[in-house]
Amino acid sequence: MVRIYIDGQEGTTGLKILERFENRNDIEIIRISEEKRKDSAERARLINSADYVFLCLPDSASREAVLFIDKDNNHVRIIDASTAHRTNPDWAYGFPELSPEHREKIRTSNRVAVPGCYASGFASIVYPLVKNNVIPADFPVFAYATSGYSGAGKKAIAVYESNDRPEEFGSPRQYALSQQHKHLPEMQTVSGLTYPPMFNPMVCDYFSGMVVSVPVQTRMLGKKTTASQIHEMYKNHYSGSAMIDVMPLMSADEQKSFFLASNTLSGINKMQIFVFGNDEQILLCSRLDNLGKGASGAAVQCLNIMLGIDETTGLV
């Protein structure tokens, strides 16, 4: 029996992690009393009493929580679901399907940074492109994404679900227009890009689920590359993955009548990779639940790997 403490267990990600533990008998959840949720001394005490700690906090609070660990305490293993440590090379990046090296580092590390939801979709597409030399590291990458409003935080969720919400909340809303989105450093570093990608996220009027899309015009690659070749590359890269499915390549006629919804995987801890378009203009898409494989589900998957058990436990 391992002892687990979730720092920030009342937030969206923390609550979803707790849901995924409901039917597990191999863990003990350490809970903090409501009146002491912001008591640093109590949080530090509980962190040091746990075997595994999930940090579901704002960045500054996450960094503070890591400092709570006693210097002579080497057994506490941290799984951080904030942005704070995602580009720190001392932390394992919590996306095991990217490579065997990522998976092994998660298994052996005491510090794991859970990927961001947008970054998960982006890296699932772009990391294999760079790793397999389909695109060079300095390729001008552009990405856009649609996401449910659950990723926008409690205040935004309350506005979306209120009876008197502003009219514009019924429309997809583009944001991070200054190209300063907090996931950009992670998207660049993890994917092996020389320059930050351009990124156009949109929050939409549905609860959860997202699609991250990356268009590639093959005339810019300097070599003959077909949609079928890229599709086969993804199939090989994610071969044997329990959580990532590379979807079948569609014919031009099949694509004409197909609509790619963003909320299809809501509540499901899976990711799907699609290759659309034609040999001149290829559209690569990653569909996932921003609260599942893009947050709480990814965190629990990392825990399972660190425990040395089936990584799908509590997830499928």
MOUR-V954038 format. One record per residue. N is the residue number from 1. PHI is phi as a letter, one per 20 degrees, with the letter a starting at -180 (999 if undefined). NEAR is the number of other ideal C-beta (glycine too) atoms within 10 Angstrom. Layout:
# MOUR-V954038
n: <N & N>
phi: <PHI & PHI>
near: <NEAR & NEAR>
This chain:
# MOUR-V954038
n: <1 & 2 & 3 & 4 & 5 & 6 & 7 & 8 & 9 & 10 & 11 & 12 & 13 & 14 & 15 & 16 & 17 & 18 & 19 & 20 & 21 & 22 & 23 & 24 & 25 & 26 & 27 & 28 & 29 & 30 & 31 & 32 & 33 & 34 & 35 & 36 & 37 & 38 & 39 & 40 & 41 & 42 & 43 & 44 & 45 & 46 & 47 & 48 & 49 & 50 & 51 & 52 & 53 & 54 & 55 & 56 & 57 & 58 & 59 & 60 & 61 & 62 & 63 & 64 & 65 & 66 & 67 & 68 & 69 & 70 & 71 & 72 & 73 & 74 & 75 & 76 & 77 & 78 & 79 & 80 & 81 & 82 & 83 & 84 & 85 & 86 & 87 & 88 & 89 & 90 & 91 & 92 & 93 & 94 & 95 & 96 & 97 & 98 & 99 & 100 & 101 & 102 & 103 & 104 & 105 & 106 & 107 & 108 & 109 & 110 & 111 & 112 & 113 & 114 & 115 & 116 & 117 & 118 & 119 & 120 & 121 & 122 & 123 & 124 & 125 & 126 & 127 & 128 & 129 & 130 & 131 & 132 & 133 & 134 & 135 & 136 & 137 & 138 & 139 & 140 & 141 & 142 & 143 & 144 & 145 & 146 & 147 & 148 & 149 & 150 & 151 & 152 & 153 & 154 & 155 & 156 & 157 & 158 & 159 & 160 & 161 & 162 & 163 & 164 & 165 & 166 & 167 & 168 & 169 & 170 & 171 & 172 & 173 & 174 & 175 & 176 & 177 & 178 & 179 & 180 & 181 & 182 & 183 & 184 & 185 & 186 & 187 & 188 & 189 & 190 & 191 & 192 & 193 & 194 & 195 & 196 & 197 & 198 & 199 & 200 & 201 & 202 & 203 & 204 & 205 & 206 & 207 & 208 & 209 & 210 & 211 & 212 & 213 & 214 & 215 & 216 & 217 & 218 & 219 & 220 & 221 & 222 & 223 & 224 & 225 & 226 & 227 & 228 & 229 & 230 & 231 & 232 & 233 & 234 & 235 & 236 & 237 & 238 & 239 & 240 & 241 & 242 & 243 & 244 & 245 & 246 & 247 & 248 & 249 & 250 & 251 & 252 & 253 & 254 & 255 & 256 & 257 & 258 & 259 & 260 & 261 & 262 & 263 & 264 & 265 & 266 & 267 & 268 & 269 & 270 & 271 & 272 & 273 & 274 & 275 & 276 & 277 & 278 & 279 & 280 & 281 & 282 & 283 & 284 & 285 & 286 & 287 & 288 & 289 & 290 & 291 & 292 & 293 & 294 & 295 & 296 & 297 & 298 & 299 & 300 & 301 & 302 & 303 & 304 & 305 & 306 & 307 & 308 & 309 & 310 & 311 & 312 & 313 & 314 & 315 & 316>
phi: <999 & d & e & c & d & d & e & o & f & e & e & g & f & g & f & f & f & g & g & f & e & g & d & d & d & d & c & d & e & e & d & d & f & g & f & d & g & d & e & f & f & f & f & f & f & f & g & f & e & e & e & c & c & e & d & d & c & f & g & f & f & f & f & f & f & f & f & f & f & g & f & e & d & d & e & f & d & d & c & d & e & e & f & g & d & f & d & e & f & f & d & f & e & f & c & f & f & f & a & g & f & f & f & f & f & f & f & d & e & e & c & c & d & f & f & f & f & f & f & f & f & f & f & f & e & e & g & f & f & f & g & e & m & f & c & f & f & e & f & f & e & c & c & c & b & d & c & f & f & f & e & e & n & g & f & f & g & f & f & g & e & e & f & d & f & f & g & f & f & e & d & g & c & f & b & l & f & f & m & c & g & f & e & g & g & f & g & f & f & f & e & n & e & f & c & f & f & f & b & c & e & c & e & c & e & b & f & b & o & b & c & d & c & c & e & c & e & f & f & e & e & m & b & f & c & d & f & f & f & f & f & f & f & f & f & f & f & d & g & n & f & e & d & d & d & e & f & g & f & e & f & g & f & f & f & g & d & d & d & e & f & e & d & f & e & g & n & d & e & c & c & c & d & c & d & d & n & b & f & e & c & d & d & d & c & c & d & b & e & f & e & d & g & e & a & f & f & f & f & f & f & f & g & g & f & f & f & m & d & g & f & e & g & m & d & c>
near: <8 & 13 & 15 & 21 & 23 & 28 & 26 & 23 & 18 & 13 & 17 & 20 & 28 & 21 & 15 & 22 & 26 & 17 & 14 & 19 & 17 & 8 & 7 & 13 & 7 & 12 & 16 & 14 & 15 & 17 & 10 & 19 & 8 & 7 & 8 & 13 & 13 & 9 & 13 & 12 & 9 & 14 & 22 & 17 & 15 & 20 & 21 & 15 & 13 & 21 & 17 & 21 & 25 & 27 & 29 & 26 & 22 & 14 & 15 & 10 & 17 & 21 & 15 & 17 & 22 & 17 & 7 & 18 & 17 & 10 & 5 & 5 & 11 & 9 & 10 & 20 & 19 & 22 & 27 & 28 & 30 & 21 & 19 & 21 & 22 & 24 & 15 & 13 & 8 & 9 & 19 & 26 & 27 & 26 & 25 & 25 & 23 & 22 & 15 & 9 & 11 & 18 & 17 & 13 & 17 & 23 & 16 & 10 & 20 & 16 & 16 & 27 & 29 & 31 & 28 & 25 & 29 & 27 & 29 & 29 & 30 & 29 & 28 & 29 & 23 & 28 & 21 & 23 & 25 & 18 & 14 & 14 & 10 & 20 & 24 & 13 & 13 & 9 & 18 & 10 & 24 & 13 & 22 & 15 & 25 & 21 & 26 & 23 & 20 & 25 & 23 & 17 & 11 & 11 & 8 & 14 & 16 & 10 & 14 & 20 & 11 & 10 & 4 & 5 & 13 & 9 & 6 & 9 & 16 & 11 & 10 & 12 & 14 & 11 & 11 & 15 & 9 & 6 & 11 & 9 & 21 & 13 & 24 & 19 & 14 & 22 & 28 & 22 & 17 & 24 & 23 & 14 & 22 & 10 & 11 & 15 & 20 & 12 & 23 & 16 & 21 & 16 & 21 & 20 & 14 & 17 & 18 & 24 & 27 & 31 & 21 & 31 & 21 & 23 & 15 & 25 & 10 & 21 & 9 & 10 & 15 & 9 & 7 & 8 & 18 & 13 & 21 & 11 & 15 & 24 & 21 & 14 & 19 & 23 & 16 & 11 & 20 & 18 & 9 & 6 & 15 & 15 & 21 & 21 & 15 & 20 & 16 & 11 & 17 & 17 & 8 & 9 & 8 & 10 & 15 & 8 & 7 & 10 & 4 & 16 & 12 & 24 & 19 & 14 & 22 & 19 & 14 & 17 & 23 & 19 & 27 & 19 & 23 & 23 & 24 & 20 & 18 & 12 & 13 & 11 & 13 & 22 & 16 & 24 & 21 & 26 & 26 & 34 & 28 & 31 & 25 & 27 & 30 & 29 & 27 & 27 & 28 & 28 & 25 & 26 & 27 & 30 & 27 & 19 & 21 & 22 & 17 & 8 & 12 & 12 & 24 & 14 & 15 & 22 & 20 & 12>
